[in-house]
Amino acid sequence: MSATSGSQLHSTLWGDRAIGARMALLPDLAAAALYGVAVFLVVLGFLVVFVETVSPRRLAAGVMGAGLVASGLASIGEPGMALLAVGVGAALVANHSFEWLTTR
């Protein structure tokens, strides 16, 4: 049996991936999707209760901004956080569609 130290064995098994590797803030995509749904519901509730109307121009800017933030986060390796930004954009669209359906 060879005498290898713990660090040699660790680097043999895992290589350089385990030491100093960067991990996503929300690595579990299923949990991140649930968090995205929770963010969607909280933002939608806030919009329905406190904000009477969102102008179409602000809606377009909000959806575009949420899309840019989501794509930026996904491109740097944070797909879970990108789902939270998608939840905010979806809440803006849902609020606008609910408002349109109830006021016509």
C-alpha positions in Angstrom: 0.0 0.0 0.0 1.5 3.4 -0.9 1.7 6.2 1.5 -0.2 9.1 -0.1 -1.3 12.1 1.9 -4.9 13.3 2.0 -4.2 16.2 -0.3 -2.6 14.0 -2.9 -5.5 11.6 -2.8 -7.9 14.5 -3.0 -6.2 15.9 -6.1 -6.0 12.5 -7.6 -9.7 11.8 -7.2 -11.1 15.3 -8.1 -8.3 17.1 -9.9 -8.5 20.9 -9.9 -12.2 21.0 -10.1 -12.9 20.7 -6.4 -10.3 23.2 -5.1 -11.2 26.8 -5.9 -14.1 25.8 -8.2 -16.9 28.3 -8.4 -20.4 27.1 -7.7 -23.6 28.7 -8.8 -25.7 30.6 -6.1 -28.7 28.3 -6.8 -27.2 25.1 -8.2 -30.4 23.0 -8.0 -32.5 24.1 -10.9 -35.7 22.5 -9.5 -35.4 24.5 -6.3 -34.5 27.6 -8.4 -37.7 27.1 -10.5 -39.7 27.0 -7.3 -38.0 30.1 -6.1 -38.9 31.7 -9.5 -42.5 30.8 -9.0 -42.4 32.3 -5.5 -40.8 35.5 -6.8 -43.5 35.6 -9.6 -46.3 35.4 -7.0 -44.8 37.9 -4.6 -44.1 40.5 -7.4 -47.5 39.9 -8.9 -49.2 40.4 -5.6 -47.2 43.6 -5.0 -48.2 44.9 -8.4 -51.9 44.0 -8.0 -52.2 45.5 -4.5 -50.0 48.6 -4.7 -49.6 49.5 -8.4 -52.8 50.5 -10.2 -51.6 50.6 -13.8 -48.3 49.9 -15.6 -48.0 51.8 -18.8 -47.2 49.8 -21.9 -43.9 51.7 -22.3 -42.8 50.8 -18.8 -44.0 47.2 -19.3 -41.9 46.8 -22.4 -38.9 48.4 -20.6 -39.4 46.1 -17.5 -39.7 42.9 -19.6 -36.7 43.9 -21.7 -34.7 44.6 -18.6 -35.7 41.4 -17.0 -34.8 39.5 -20.2 -31.4 41.2 -20.3 -30.7 40.5 -16.7 -31.8 36.8 -17.1 -29.6 36.3 -20.2 -26.7 38.0 -18.6 -27.0 35.8 -15.5 -27.4 32.7 -17.6 -24.4 33.5 -19.7 -22.1 33.8 -16.6 -23.3 30.5 -15.3 -26.1 31.4 -12.9 -29.2 29.8 -14.5 -31.0 29.6 -11.1 -30.7 33.4 -10.6 -31.8 33.9 -14.2 -35.1 32.1 -13.4 -35.7 34.7 -10.7 -35.4 37.5 -13.2 -37.7 35.6 -15.6 -40.2 35.4 -12.7 -40.2 39.2 -12.4 -40.7 39.7 -16.1 -43.5 37.2 -16.1 -45.2 38.9 -13.2 -45.2 42.2 -15.1 -46.8 40.6 -18.2 -49.3 38.7 -16.0 -50.3 41.9 -14.2 -50.8 43.7 -17.5 -52.9 40.9 -19.0 -55.0 40.6 -15.8 -55.6 44.4 -15.9 -56.5 44.3 -19.6 -58.9 41.4 -19.1 -60.7 43.0 -16.1 -61.1 46.5 -17.5 -62.5 45.9 -20.9 
